[in-house]
Every structure is written in C-alpha cells, then in structure tokens.
Amino acid sequence: MKKNVSLLVLLLLAVSECFGQFREVNKLKKDLPLTHDSIQYVNTLNRLGMLMYEQNIDSAFNYAKKARTIAERLGYKAGKADALNVIGIVYDLKGNLQLSLRYYNEAYNLYKELNDTSNVVQGLMNIGLVFNENKEDKKAINFLSGH
C-alpha cells in the first residue's frame, strides 16, 4: 500500500511538471511577439528551444536557429552559446553525433570565454555523453571527468 501511494505521488508530480511546462511554453509563445528587447527575445527563443526538444524537435531547432542568428547579429555570446547548445541537443537526438559534437563544442568554447562555469560543466557533460553514445569510452571518461 505504501509503495502504491509513493508511486501515485510521483505520478502526480510528473503530471504537474508536464502541465507546468506546457503552461510555460504557451506563455512564452504568447509573450514572444510582445518582446521588444532583443536580448530578452533571444533568451525567450532559447528557452522555447530547450523546452520544446522533447515535444517537437523541429520547433526546437527552428527556435534555436533564429536565436543564434539574432545573437550573432547582436554580438550576444551567451545567447549564441545557448542556441548552439540546443542545436547540439537536436542533432544528438536525431542521431547525428558528429554535428552534435560540433555544436556542443562551439557552445562549450563560448561558455568558457564567458566564464560561465555551470554551462562549461554542462558542455563537458554533453560532449562526454556523445562520446559515450559513440562507444568512445576513453574520450567520454576524459570529458565526463572534467577534460
């Protein structure tokens, strides 16, 4: 009985999280045309890309490409790095490991330039996981242990 209650609580939390994410996506989509600050616009596109990759990978890719283009035009390195990271996720999920490595590596290098330590760690992890998927265990261990 106790196990069933625990499973029910976990299920309710998961459903609640899904609905919360759905609400956030809808709010971001609604607010996007009203966003006049270019940096905030790029950040919103990147957030949408990150939230959408599990629901609609093509939409995630389109949001990230648009964010990257605008971030490059603005010289906004953090926005470009976030967009490159989402593009890396898309290629990773589509099974194109070479392209995912390329984009993860570009994002990682920008995060290093920006001294964004949490995203540097995320970048190392993403790269390591791609090497792991590709059965390149030594390279995976190198990246997963901090390069």
Phi and psi restraints in degrees (value plus and minus 20) as a CYANA .aco file:
   2 LYS   PHI     -81.4   -41.4
   2 LYS   PSI     -58.1   -18.1
   3 LYS   PHI     -84.7   -44.7
   3 LYS   PSI     -60.6   -20.6
   4 ASN   PHI     -84.9   -44.9
   4 ASN   PSI     -59.6   -19.6
   5 VAL   PHI     -85.1   -45.1
   5 VAL   PSI     -62.5   -22.5
   6 SER   PHI     -81.7   -41.7
   6 SER   PSI     -64.0   -24.0
   7 LEU   PHI     -83.9   -43.9
   7 LEU   PSI     -60.0   -20.0
   8 LEU   PHI     -83.4   -43.4
   8 LEU   PSI     -63.1   -23.1
   9 VAL   PHI     -82.3   -42.3
   9 VAL   PSI     -64.9   -24.9
  10 LEU   PHI     -81.3   -41.3
  10 LEU   PSI     -62.3   -22.3
  11 LEU   PHI     -82.9   -42.9
  11 LEU   PSI     -64.4   -24.4
  12 LEU   PHI     -82.7   -42.7
  12 LEU   PSI     -59.7   -19.7
  13 LEU   PHI     -84.7   -44.7
  13 LEU   PSI     -60.6   -20.6
  14 ALA   PHI     -85.3   -45.3
  14 ALA   PSI     -63.8   -23.8
  15 VAL   PHI     -84.1   -44.1
  15 VAL   PSI     -62.5   -22.5
  16 SER   PHI     -80.5   -40.5
  16 SER   PSI     -62.5   -22.5
  17 GLU   PHI     -82.1   -42.1
  17 GLU   PSI     -63.3   -23.3
  18 CYS   PHI     -81.6   -41.6
  18 CYS   PSI     -64.8   -24.8
  19 PHE   PHI     -86.3   -46.3
  19 PHE   PSI     -57.7   -17.7
  20 GLY   PHI     -81.8   -41.8
  20 GLY   PSI     -62.1   -22.1
  21 GLN   PHI     -86.3   -46.3
  21 GLN   PSI     -61.0   -21.0
  22 PHE   PHI     -80.5   -40.5
  22 PHE   PSI     -63.6   -23.6
  23 ARG   PHI     -83.3   -43.3
  23 ARG   PSI     -61.9   -21.9
  24 GLU   PHI     -83.9   -43.9
  24 GLU   PSI     -62.8   -22.8
  25 VAL   PHI     -80.4   -40.4
  25 VAL   PSI     -66.9   -26.9
  26 ASN   PHI     -82.1   -42.1
  26 ASN   PSI     -61.6   -21.6
  27 LYS   PHI     -84.5   -44.5
  27 LYS   PSI     -64.7   -24.7
  28 LEU   PHI     -82.5   -42.5
  28 LEU   PSI     -62.5   -22.5
  29 LYS   PHI     -82.9   -42.9
  29 LYS   PSI     -59.6   -19.6
  30 LYS   PHI     -88.7   -48.7
  30 LYS   PSI     -59.0   -19.0
  31 ASP   PHI     -99.4   -59.4
  31 ASP   PSI     -41.3    -1.3
  32 LEU   PHI     -74.7   -34.7
  32 LEU   PSI     -68.7   -28.7
  33 PRO   PHI     -86.8   -46.8
  33 PRO   PSI     -37.2     2.8
  34 LEU   PHI    -112.3   -72.3
  34 LEU   PSI     -24.3    15.7
  35 THR   PHI    -104.0   -64.0
  35 THR   PSI      98.5   138.5
  36 HIS   PHI    -122.8   -82.8
  36 HIS   PSI     -39.6     0.4
  37 ASP   PHI    -100.0   -60.0
  37 ASP   PSI     102.2   142.2
  38 SER   PHI     -82.1   -42.1
  38 SER   PSI     -60.3   -20.3
  39 ILE   PHI     -84.1   -44.1
  39 ILE   PSI     -66.3   -26.3
  40 GLN   PHI     -82.9   -42.9
  40 GLN   PSI     -56.2   -16.2
  41 TYR   PHI     -82.3   -42.3
  41 TYR   PSI     -65.9   -25.9
  42 VAL   PHI     -81.8   -41.8
  42 VAL   PSI     -65.0   -25.0
  43 ASN   PHI     -81.1   -41.1
  43 ASN   PSI     -59.8   -19.8
  44 THR   PHI     -87.1   -47.1
  44 THR   PSI     -62.8   -22.8
  45 LEU   PHI     -79.8   -39.8
  45 LEU   PSI     -63.2   -23.2
  46 ASN   PHI     -85.4   -45.4
  46 ASN   PSI     -60.4   -20.4
  47 ARG   PHI     -83.3   -43.3
  47 ARG   PSI     -62.8   -22.8
  48 LEU   PHI     -81.5   -41.5
  48 LEU   PSI     -62.6   -22.6
  49 GLY   PHI     -79.8   -39.8
  49 GLY   PSI     -63.0   -23.0
  50 MET   PHI     -87.7   -47.7
  50 MET   PSI     -58.3   -18.3
  51 LEU   PHI     -95.2   -55.2
  51 LEU   PSI     -47.1    -7.1
  52 MET   PHI    -109.3   -69.3
  52 MET   PSI     -35.3     4.7
  53 TYR   PHI     -81.8   -41.8
  53 TYR   PSI     -46.5    -6.5
  54 GLU   PHI    -104.0   -64.0
  54 GLU   PSI     -44.2    -4.2
  55 GLN   PHI    -111.8   -71.8
  55 GLN   PSI     -67.2   -27.2
  56 ASN   PHI    -169.6  -129.6
  56 ASN   PSI      76.9   116.9
  57 ILE   PHI     -83.4   -43.4
  57 ILE   PSI     -52.7   -12.7
  58 ASP   PHI     -88.2   -48.2
  58 ASP   PSI     -58.8   -18.8
  59 SER   PHI     -85.3   -45.3
  59 SER   PSI     -62.2   -22.2
  60 ALA   PHI     -77.5   -37.5
  60 ALA   PSI     -64.2   -24.2
  61 PHE   PHI     -82.6   -42.6
  61 PHE   PSI     -64.2   -24.2
  62 ASN   PHI     -85.4   -45.4
  62 ASN   PSI     -61.7   -21.7
  63 TYR   PHI     -81.8   -41.8
  63 TYR   PSI     -63.4   -23.4
  64 ALA   PHI     -87.3   -47.3
  64 ALA   PSI     -61.1   -21.1
  65 LYS   PHI     -81.9   -41.9
  65 LYS   PSI     -63.0   -23.0
  66 LYS   PHI     -85.0   -45.0
  66 LYS   PSI     -62.5   -22.5
  67 ALA   PHI     -82.0   -42.0
  67 ALA   PSI     -62.2   -22.2
  68 ARG   PHI     -83.4   -43.4
  68 ARG   PSI     -64.2   -24.2
  69 THR   PHI     -79.6   -39.6
  69 THR   PSI     -67.0   -27.0
  70 ILE   PHI     -88.2   -48.2
  70 ILE   PSI     -62.1   -22.1
  71 ALA   PHI     -82.0   -42.0
  71 ALA   PSI     -60.1   -20.1
  72 GLU   PHI     -83.3   -43.3
  72 GLU   PSI     -63.4   -23.4
  73 ARG   PHI     -82.9   -42.9
  73 ARG   PSI     -55.6   -15.6
  74 LEU   PHI    -104.4   -64.4
  74 LEU   PSI     -33.3     6.7
  75 GLY   PHI      50.8    90.8
  75 GLY   PSI       9.4    49.4
  76 TYR   PHI    -114.2   -74.2
  76 TYR   PSI      71.6   111.6
  77 LYS   PHI     -83.0   -43.0
  77 LYS   PSI     -60.6   -20.6
  78 ALA   PHI     -83.9   -43.9
  78 ALA   PSI     -61.1   -21.1
  79 GLY   PHI     -85.9   -45.9
  79 GLY   PSI     -58.9   -18.9
  80 LYS   PHI     -85.9   -45.9
  80 LYS   PSI     -63.4   -23.4
  81 ALA   PHI     -81.6   -41.6
  81 ALA   PSI     -63.5   -23.5
  82 ASP   PHI     -82.9   -42.9
  82 ASP   PSI     -60.6   -20.6
  83 ALA   PHI     -85.3   -45.3
  83 ALA   PSI     -62.8   -22.8
  84 LEU   PHI     -81.9   -41.9
  84 LEU   PSI     -57.1   -17.1
  85 ASN   PHI     -83.4   -43.4
  85 ASN   PSI     -64.7   -24.7
  86 VAL   PHI     -84.1   -44.1
  86 VAL   PSI     -61.1   -21.1
  87 ILE   PHI     -82.1   -42.1
  87 ILE   PSI     -59.5   -19.5
  88 GLY   PHI     -80.1   -40.1
  88 GLY   PSI     -62.2   -22.2
  89 ILE   PHI     -80.6   -40.6
  89 ILE   PSI     -64.8   -24.8
  90 VAL   PHI     -79.4   -39.4
  90 VAL   PSI     -69.5   -29.5
  91 TYR   PHI     -85.7   -45.7
  91 TYR   PSI     -55.4   -15.4
  92 ASP   PHI     -81.1   -41.1
  92 ASP   PSI     -68.6   -28.6
  93 LEU   PHI     -86.7   -46.7
  93 LEU   PSI     -48.7    -8.7
  94 LYS   PHI    -102.8   -62.8
  94 LYS   PSI     -24.0    16.0
  95 GLY   PHI      67.5   107.5
  95 GLY   PSI     -11.8    28.2
  96 ASN   PHI    -114.3   -74.3
  96 ASN   PSI      63.5   103.5
  97 LEU   PHI     -86.7   -46.7
  97 LEU   PSI     -54.1   -14.1
  98 GLN   PHI     -83.4   -43.4
  98 GLN   PSI     -66.9   -26.9
  99 LEU   PHI     -88.1   -48.1
  99 LEU   PSI     -56.8   -16.8
 100 SER   PHI     -82.2   -42.2
 100 SER   PSI     -61.8   -21.8
 101 LEU   PHI     -81.0   -41.0
 101 LEU   PSI     -62.2   -22.2
 102 ARG   PHI     -78.4   -38.4
 102 ARG   PSI     -69.6   -29.6
 103 TYR   PHI     -93.1   -53.1
 103 TYR   PSI     -58.9   -18.9
 104 TYR   PHI     -80.8   -40.8
 104 TYR   PSI     -61.6   -21.6
 105 ASN   PHI     -85.8   -45.8
 105 ASN   PSI     -62.1   -22.1
 106 GLU   PHI     -81.5   -41.5
 106 GLU   PSI     -63.4   -23.4
 107 ALA   PHI     -83.2   -43.2
 107 ALA   PSI     -65.8   -25.8
 108 TYR   PHI     -76.3   -36.3
 108 TYR   PSI     -66.0   -26.0
 109 ASN   PHI     -83.2   -43.2
 109 ASN   PSI     -59.9   -19.9
 110 LEU   PHI     -87.0   -47.0
 110 LEU   PSI     -61.8   -21.8
 111 TYR   PHI     -80.8   -40.8
 111 TYR   PSI     -57.8   -17.8
 112 LYS   PHI     -83.8   -43.8
 112 LYS   PSI     -64.5   -24.5
 113 GLU   PHI     -77.2   -37.2
 113 GLU   PSI     -57.6   -17.6
 114 LEU   PHI    -104.9   -64.9
 114 LEU   PSI     -21.9    18.1
 115 ASN   PHI      35.0    75.0
 115 ASN   PSI      16.4    56.4
 116 ASP   PHI    -109.7   -69.7
 116 ASP   PSI      64.4   104.4
 117 THR   PHI     -82.2   -42.2
 117 THR   PSI     -58.5   -18.5
 118 SER   PHI     -86.2   -46.2
 118 SER   PSI     -58.8   -18.8
 119 ASN   PHI     -96.9   -56.9
 119 ASN   PSI     -46.0    -6.0
 120 VAL   PHI     -82.1   -42.1
 120 VAL   PSI     -65.2   -25.2
 121 VAL   PHI     -83.3   -43.3
 121 VAL   PSI     -63.3   -23.3
 122 GLN   PHI     -80.0   -40.0
 122 GLN   PSI     -62.5   -22.5
 123 GLY   PHI     -81.8   -41.8
 123 GLY   PSI     -65.0   -25.0
 124 LEU   PHI     -79.6   -39.6
 124 LEU   PSI     -62.1   -22.1
 125 MET   PHI     -84.2   -44.2
 125 MET   PSI     -66.0   -26.0
 126 ASN   PHI     -80.1   -40.1
 126 ASN   PSI     -65.6   -25.6
 127 ILE   PHI     -83.9   -43.9
 127 ILE   PSI     -64.8   -24.8
 128 GLY   PHI     -79.8   -39.8
 128 GLY   PSI     -60.5   -20.5
 129 LEU   PHI     -87.6   -47.6
 129 LEU   PSI     -54.0   -14.0
 130 VAL   PHI     -86.6   -46.6
 130 VAL   PSI     -63.9   -23.9
 131 PHE   PHI     -80.9   -40.9
 131 PHE   PSI     -57.6   -17.6
 132 ASN   PHI     -83.6   -43.6
 132 ASN   PSI     -64.0   -24.0
 133 GLU   PHI     -79.5   -39.5
 133 GLU   PSI     -54.6   -14.6
 134 ASN   PHI    -106.3   -66.3
 134 ASN   PSI     -12.7    27.3
 135 LYS   PHI      42.9    82.9
 135 LYS   PSI      10.1    50.1
 136 GLU   PHI    -123.9   -83.9
 136 GLU   PSI      55.8    95.8
 137 ASP   PHI     -81.3   -41.3
 137 ASP   PSI     -61.6   -21.6
 138 LYS   PHI     -83.0   -43.0
 138 LYS   PSI     -64.1   -24.1
 139 LYS   PHI     -85.7   -45.7
 139 LYS   PSI     -59.9   -19.9
 140 ALA   PHI     -80.2   -40.2
 140 ALA   PSI     -66.8   -26.8
 141 ILE   PHI     -82.2   -42.2
 141 ILE   PSI     -61.6   -21.6
 142 ASN   PHI     -75.2   -35.2
 142 ASN   PSI     -70.4   -30.4
 143 PHE   PHI     -93.3   -53.3
 143 PHE   PSI     -59.3   -19.3
 144 LEU   PHI     -90.8   -50.8
 144 LEU   PSI     -39.6     0.4
 145 SER   PHI    -117.3   -77.3
 145 SER   PSI      -9.6    30.4
 146 GLY   PHI      83.2   123.2
 146 GLY   PSI      -3.7    36.3
